Amino acid sequence: MHDELKNYNWIRNLKSVASETLLEEGVLLFTVLRDITLTNQRDQIIWRWTGSGHYSAASAYEIQFCGAMAPFPSEWVWKAKAEPKCKFFAWLVLHDKALTADNLHKKNWPHEPYCIPEIASHLLTQCNYTEAVWNQVVTLLQLQPAAVQCLGDGPLQCLLQFSTQGDAAMKNRLVGLLFTFWWEIWKERNRRIFQNKECSFRQLASLIADNYRQFVKSQHR
């Protein structure tokens, strides 16, 4: 290998390449190898999942779960001021388990998308209808601070954004409202698909605001 890498001697073998695909792969290989510098030191095997570079059974076990759980404390969900059904739905959303059209497609189950594309991040944070409903909810509830004026780029980003607002009590209220909002958007999606009925963004926003006020009031009795 040392002889082939020296002065890019291996490139001479490309003269026998007979297809564009192989030539493209050769160019790609060149971009990978051009920054490699060989030394007289012995090769070392480095375990990338520990700071020391040494393998450990504990690190091997932990890496198996990399990406399996959303990077947020579970108490952010379960301590939120919202009805249990809203928190459970939020838990599904944050773990990408809600039965949106994309997840139904993965299971080869029948599905009829409410909007294109119907993935959780679009349905709950980016859809024009969703944004209009949220902006109206913000107005009706006179929400502060200004950070909640925007839903962000996805459910997890929303949760991380809302969980940094104010003290623990405020955080739990804002996150609870967010989960209630997601639940009502999901119900509106199902209403349009299965019942052929729909609410205007003002109607749904008013419903969300009223329901949330009633829930918060019930918690203080």
N, C-alpha and C positions, 0 to 999 in steps of 0.2 A: 504493500500500500504506500509505503514511503516513496518508493521509486515512481509510482504512478502520480502521486500528488506533487512531486517535485517539478516545478516549472510547468505545471498543468499538462504533464505528459499524457494523461488519460484522454485529453481532448482529441488527440490524433486518431483515436479509435472511432470518433464520430464520422469519419469519412465513409464508413461502411453503412451508415444509417440510411435506410431506404424509405422511410415514411415521415410525414410531417409530425405525427404524434410522438415518435421516438426522438425526433429533433427537439421538439418542445420540452420533452422530459430531460433531454441532455442539457438544455439551457437552464432549466429549473435546478438540475443537479449542480451546475456550475455556480449558480447564485448561492447555493447552500455551502459549497466547499471552498469558495474563494476566501472566506474569512478564517479558515482553519489553519492554524500554525502548528506544525509538529515539533516536538522537543525530544530530548533524550531521556526525559523522566518517564517512569513507569506509569502505565494507565492506572486510574483509580475508579472504583465504583462508588458513586455518591448517591445516597438515598435522599431524594429531594423533599421528602415530607417531614424532615426534622432539621432544626437549625444547625446541628453538628454535622449533618450529612451521614450519620450512622443509622442503620436500620434498627427499629424497635418494634416489638409485637404490638405495643399500644398504638403507635402511629399507623401501623398497617391496618389495625382494626378501625381506627377513627376515619381513615381515608375511604373506607367502604361506604361511609354514610355521607360523604361529601356531596352536597346538592340534594340530599334526600329530604331535608327539612329547611323551611324558610328561616333566614337568619334574623329572627326576632324572638324575644322572650314570650313564652306562651301566656304569661299573665297579662300582657298587653291586650290579648283577646278576651280572656275570661273575666278580667276585672272591669271591662268597659261597661258603661251605663247603657245597656241595651237589653232587649228581650233575649232569652236564651236562643230562640230560633234564629235571630239575627246574628248572634255570635257564632252559632254553629255554621251558618251559611258562610260567614266571613272566614272561618277556619278552613272550609272547603276551598274557597276562592284563593286564599293565600297559599294553599298547597296545590293549586291548579287541579282541583278535583271536582269543581262545579261542572254540571252537565251542560256546558255550552256546546255549540255546534262542533267546534274543533275536537273536543273530547268525545263527543258522541261518534264522530267520524273515526277516531282511533279505535273505538270499540266495535265498529261496523254496525252501529245501531241507527235506525231511521232518525233523521234530523231535518229540521226546517229552520234555517237561520233567521234570526230576527233582523240582523243587519250584517253587512259584509265589511270586514271579516268579523265573524262572531267568535271572538276570544275574550277572555275575562278582562284583559287590559283595555280592550276597545269598548266593550259593552258597558263597563262600570266607570271608566274614567275619560275616554276619548271621544265617544259618540257625541255628535252635535246635540242630540236630544238630551243626553245625560248631562252635558255641560250646562244646557239651558235650565234644566231642572235644578241642578246644584246652585247655580247663580241665584235663582229665585228663592231657594231655601235659605241661602246666606242673607238675602235681603229680608225675608220674613222673620228670621230669628235674630237679625241684627248681630251677626257673629263677629267677634273679634278674637284674635288679632287678624291682620290682613293676610297672614300666611294661608288661611283656609279658603281664600278666594279662588284658589286653583286646586284642581284635583291631582295634578301631577301626571306622570307617564305610565302609571300602573298601580294596581292595588297595594303592592308592598311599598312602593314609593309614597303612596298616600298615607299608609299606616306610619311609616317612619317620620314623615313630615308632621302628622298630627300628634304623634307621641312625644314631640319635643316642645309642645306649647304649654306654658304655664306650669303650675304645680300639678301634683298627682291627681287631684280632684278635677281640675280643668281638663287634663289629658284624658281621663276616663270618660268625661262627658263628650268631648269632641270625637274621640274614637267611637264611642257609642252611637253618636249621631251618624258618623260615617258608615258604620255597620248597618244601621237602620236604613240609611239611604240606599246602600247596595241591595238590601233585601227588597225594598220597594221597587227599585229598578228591575230586579229579577222578576218580581211579580208582574210588573207591567209588560215585560218581555213575554211571559207565559200567557198573559191575558190577550195579547195581540195574536199570538200563535194559535192558542187553543180555543179562545172564545170569540175571536174576531172583534174585539172591543179595544178601545184605547182611550187614554186620558191625554189632555193637552199638558204641556210642561207646567203651566200654571196650576192646573188641577192637581197634578201629582205632587208638585212642590207644596201646595197647601195641605194635602193629605199627610205628607211626611212631617211637615212642621207641626200639625195638630196632633198627630200620633206621638211624636216625640215629646211634645209639651205634656201630654197626658201621662206618658210613662214616667217622666221626671217627677211630675206632681205626685204620682202614686208612690214613688220611692220615699217621699218625705212625710207620708201619713204615719 
